[in-house]
Amino acid sequence: MSSIFTIFGITFSGFLSGLVLSFVLGLLHGVTPDEHTWPITFSYAVGSYSTRAGAEAGLVFSLGFTIERAVLSEIFYIILSASLGGVASFLQSALFFGIVYVFVGFAMAFAGYYIKYGNWYPHIELDRLVNLLNKGSKHESTDFYKKKVPIKMAIVHGLIAGFGMGAFAFILFFTVVPSMPNVYVGFLPGALFGVGTMIAQIGFGAVFGKWITSVKRINKRGLEFVARYISSSILLYGGIIFVIAGLAVVMFPPLLSFGIATGVRVPNLDYIDIGFILVVIVVVALGVISYLKAISIASKKFRVPD
């Protein structure tokens, strides 16, 4: 395998330079809007409603992501070394992208459902069905959101999201990984990429977790309610959107290649494509709507007395 390659007009050579580049790519991946990281980190970090717990959410998610990225890096080394081009092509296909979106979406939706309803699997109890038939009875009580955000579930999201094939992943797997000298170190680019992403996500998780505590004139129970409301809504409804997007990509493959150039020469920011749109819808749109709704409820039920 050659240890000389060029990225962004810069020539890299040698084993160590490839590892350093992998780490830097991971940092960039962590700080740019990516549909496989931002929606999940934001959801868990906000639901934790503290700086420390938010950082922990970023760490736990990125741990799963790092493990999966290291494994996938080794797999790509073996595939490319054996010239199994058909397998590599499949991992770049719309079908594979769609499958990943669907699995990420299901994992998000299950976690969101758990926070809202307190169960790991969807079901409708008889008394809940009766309540749903009574106008105005749905979700009246703020005790409805009484489950803690399942931080440990974030590692499952990370393991699934590690299969995501964004712009940085293409550079990593098809340029850096093949430059590794042998199969024994084929996992290192993916592992260091994951560590770089982890550092960025820990920082963002801390910021997101701290942000929710800045809400004023709402008591501690109110902050807890707001955090869980936002987190559960983004996970549940965002997960449904991911599943729909995944199925759409599988049925209409050209959706994956559609994009509008932005002129920004940074991966994840250079095109307004399906990944970018998912980030905007799930994190920004759902986040804002959920925040405003949660604040409206909390300001009435958990307001700090004047």
C-alpha positions in Angstrom: 0.0 0.0 0.0 1.3 3.5 -0.8 1.9 5.8 2.1 1.8 9.0 0.0 -1.5 10.7 -0.7 -2.9 14.2 -1.4 -5.8 15.8 0.3 -7.0 19.4 0.0 -4.0 20.1 -2.2 -1.6 19.0 0.5 0.6 16.0 0.1 1.0 13.6 3.1 3.5 10.9 3.4 4.3 8.4 6.0 2.5 6.3 8.6 2.4 9.0 11.4 1.1 11.7 9.1 -1.8 9.5 8.1 -2.7 9.0 11.8 -2.4 12.8 12.5 -4.6 13.5 9.5 -7.2 11.0 10.7 -7.4 12.8 14.1 -7.7 16.2 12.5 -10.4 14.9 10.1 -12.3 13.6 13.2 -12.1 17.1 14.9 -13.5 18.7 11.7 -16.2 16.1 11.5 -17.2 16.8 15.1 -17.6 20.5 14.7 -19.4 20.6 11.3 -23.1 19.9 11.0 -23.4 16.2 10.4 -26.7 14.3 10.4 -25.1 11.3 12.1 -23.7 13.2 15.1 -25.4 16.5 15.8 -29.0 15.5 16.2 -28.1 12.7 18.6 -25.6 14.6 20.7 -27.9 17.6 21.0 -30.8 15.4 22.1 -29.0 13.6 24.8 -27.0 16.6 26.0 -30.0 18.9 26.3 -31.9 16.1 28.0 -29.1 15.9 30.6 -29.5 19.7 31.4 -26.1 20.2 33.0 -22.6 20.9 31.7 -21.1 17.8 33.1 -23.9 15.4 32.0 -24.0 17.0 28.6 -20.2 16.4 28.2 -20.9 12.8 29.3 -23.6 12.4 26.7 -21.1 13.5 24.0 -18.5 11.1 25.4 -20.8 8.1 25.6 -22.2 8.6 22.1 -18.7 9.2 20.6 -17.4 6.1 22.4 -19.8 3.9 20.4 -19.0 5.9 17.3 -15.2 5.5 17.8 -15.5 1.7 18.3 -17.6 1.3 15.2 -15.4 3.6 13.1 -12.3 1.6 14.1 -13.9 -1.7 13.1 -15.1 -0.2 9.8 -11.6 1.2 9.2 -10.2 -2.3 9.5 -12.9 -3.8 7.3 -12.2 -1.2 4.6 -8.4 -1.9 4.7 -9.1 -5.6 4.2 -11.7 -4.9 1.4 -9.5 -2.5 -0.5 -6.4 -4.7 0.0 -8.2 -7.6 -1.5 -9.6 -5.4 -4.3 -13.1 -6.2 -3.4 -14.5 -3.2 -5.3 -18.0 -4.5 -5.3 -18.2 -4.4 -1.5 -16.7 -0.9 -1.4 -19.2 0.2 -4.0 -22.1 -1.1 -1.9 -20.9 0.9 1.1 -21.1 4.0 -1.0 -24.5 3.2 -2.5 -27.9 4.9 -1.8 -29.1 1.5 -0.5 -26.5 1.4 2.2 -27.0 5.1 3.1 -30.8 4.5 3.3 -30.3 1.5 5.6 -28.1 3.5 8.0 -30.7 6.3 8.1 -33.5 3.9 8.9 -31.6 2.1 11.7 -30.5 5.5 13.2 -34.0 6.7 12.9 -35.4 3.6 14.7 -32.9 3.9 17.5 -33.7 7.6 18.0 -37.5 7.0 17.9 -37.3 4.2 20.5 -35.2 6.4 22.9 -37.7 9.3 22.4 -40.6 7.0 23.0 -39.0 5.7 26.2 -38.6 9.2 27.6 -42.2 10.2 26.8 -44.0 7.0 27.6 -41.6 5.1 29.9 -41.5 1.9 27.9 -38.9 0.4 25.6 -41.5 -0.8 23.1 -44.6 1.0 21.6 -47.9 -0.2 23.0 -51.2 1.4 23.8 -52.7 0.6 27.2 -56.5 0.5 27.6 -56.7 3.5 29.9 -54.4 5.5 27.6 -56.6 4.6 24.6 -59.7 5.9 26.6 -57.9 9.1 27.4 -56.9 9.6 23.8 -60.6 9.5 22.9 -61.4 12.2 25.4 -60.7 15.6 23.9 -58.1 17.6 25.7 -56.9 14.8 27.9 -53.7 13.9 25.9 -50.5 14.9 27.6 -52.1 17.3 30.1 -49.9 16.3 32.9 -46.2 17.3 32.9 -45.6 14.0 34.8 -46.0 12.5 31.3 -42.3 13.2 30.8 -41.0 11.4 33.9 -38.3 9.1 32.5 -34.7 10.1 32.6 -32.9 10.5 29.3 -31.2 7.1 28.8 -27.6 8.3 28.4 -26.4 4.7 28.0 -28.6 4.4 25.0 -26.3 6.9 23.3 -23.6 4.3 22.9 -26.0 2.3 20.8 -26.7 5.3 18.6 -22.9 5.8 18.3 -22.4 2.2 17.2 -25.1 2.6 14.5 -24.0 6.1 13.4 -20.5 4.8 13.0 -21.7 3.3 9.7 -22.6 6.7 8.3 -20.6 7.5 5.2 -20.3 11.3 5.0 -17.7 13.4 3.2 -15.1 12.9 5.9 -15.7 9.2 6.0 -14.9 8.9 2.3 -11.6 10.7 2.7 -10.7 8.5 5.7 -11.7 5.1 4.2 -10.7 5.6 0.6 -7.5 7.7 1.0 -6.0 7.4 4.5 -6.9 3.8 5.3 -5.3 2.3 2.2 -2.1 4.1 3.1 -1.6 2.0 6.2 1.4 -0.3 6.0 -0.4 -3.5 7.1 -3.6 -5.1 8.4 -2.5 -4.9 12.0 -2.8 -1.1 12.0 -5.7 -0.8 9.6 -8.1 0.2 12.5 -6.0 3.1 13.7 -7.2 5.8 11.2 -10.8 5.0 12.2 -10.0 5.0 15.9 -8.2 8.3 15.8 -11.0 9.8 13.6 -13.4 8.7 16.4 -11.3 10.2 19.1 -11.1 13.5 17.2 -14.9 13.5 16.8 -15.2 12.6 20.5 -13.3 15.6 21.7 -15.4 17.9 19.6 -18.7 16.2 20.7 -17.7 16.4 24.4 -17.3 20.1 24.0 -20.6 20.6 22.2 -22.3 18.3 24.6 -21.2 20.4 27.5 -22.4 23.6 25.7 -25.8 22.1 24.9 -26.2 20.7 28.4 -25.3 24.1 29.9 -27.6 26.1 27.5 -30.8 24.6 28.8 -30.0 25.8 32.4 -29.9 29.4 31.2 -33.7 29.4 31.0 -34.9 31.9 33.6 -37.9 32.1 35.9 -38.5 28.4 35.8 -37.8 26.2 38.8 -35.6 23.0 38.8 -38.6 20.8 38.0 -39.4 23.1 35.2 -35.9 22.8 33.7 -36.1 19.1 34.0 -39.4 19.1 32.2 -38.2 21.4 29.4 -35.0 19.3 28.9 -36.9 16.1 28.6 -39.6 17.6 26.4 -37.0 18.9 23.9 -34.9 15.7 24.0 -37.8 13.3 23.6 -39.4 15.3 20.8 -36.2 15.5 18.8 -35.4 11.8 19.3 -39.0 10.6 18.6 -40.0 12.8 15.7 -36.5 13.2 14.4 -36.2 9.5 14.3 -39.4 9.2 12.3 -38.0 11.8 9.9 -34.7 9.8 9.6 -36.7 6.6 8.8 -38.7 8.4 6.1 -35.5 9.9 4.7 -33.8 6.5 4.6 -36.7 4.9 2.8 -36.9 7.8 0.4 -33.2 7.4 -0.5 -33.6 3.6 -1.0 -36.6 4.2 -3.3 -35.2 7.3 -5.1 -31.4 6.9 -5.1 -30.9 10.3 -7.0 -31.9 12.0 -3.7 -28.5 11.1 -2.3 -26.5 12.8 -5.0 -28.7 16.0 -5.0 -27.1 19.1 -3.6 -26.8 22.8 -4.0 -23.3 24.2 -3.8 -22.7 26.8 -1.1 -19.2 27.9 -2.1 -17.9 26.9 1.3 -14.9 24.6 0.8 -15.5 22.5 4.0 -17.1 19.0 3.9 -20.7 19.0 5.3 -20.9 22.7 4.6 -20.1 22.7 0.9 -23.5 21.5 -0.3 -27.0 21.8 0.9 -27.9 18.1 0.5 -30.1 15.6 2.3 -27.7 15.3 5.2 -27.6 19.1 5.8 -31.4 19.3 5.4 -31.8 16.5 8.0 -29.7 18.5 10.5 -31.7 21.7 9.9 -35.0 19.9 10.3 -34.2 17.7 13.2 -31.9 20.0 15.3 -33.0 23.5 14.3 -36.7 23.2 13.4 -37.7 20.5 15.9 -35.5 22.0 18.5 -37.0 25.5 18.2 -40.6 24.2 18.1 -40.1 21.9 21.1 -38.3 24.6 23.1 -41.1 27.1 22.5 -43.8 24.5 23.4 -41.9 23.3 26.5 -41.3 26.9 27.7 -45.0 27.7 27.2 -46.0 24.8 29.4 -43.3 25.2 32.0 -43.8 28.9 32.5 -47.3 28.2 33.6 -46.7 25.1 35.8 -43.2 25.7 37.1 -42.8 29.5 37.2 -40.6 30.9 40.0 -42.8 33.3 42.1 -42.0 37.0 41.7 
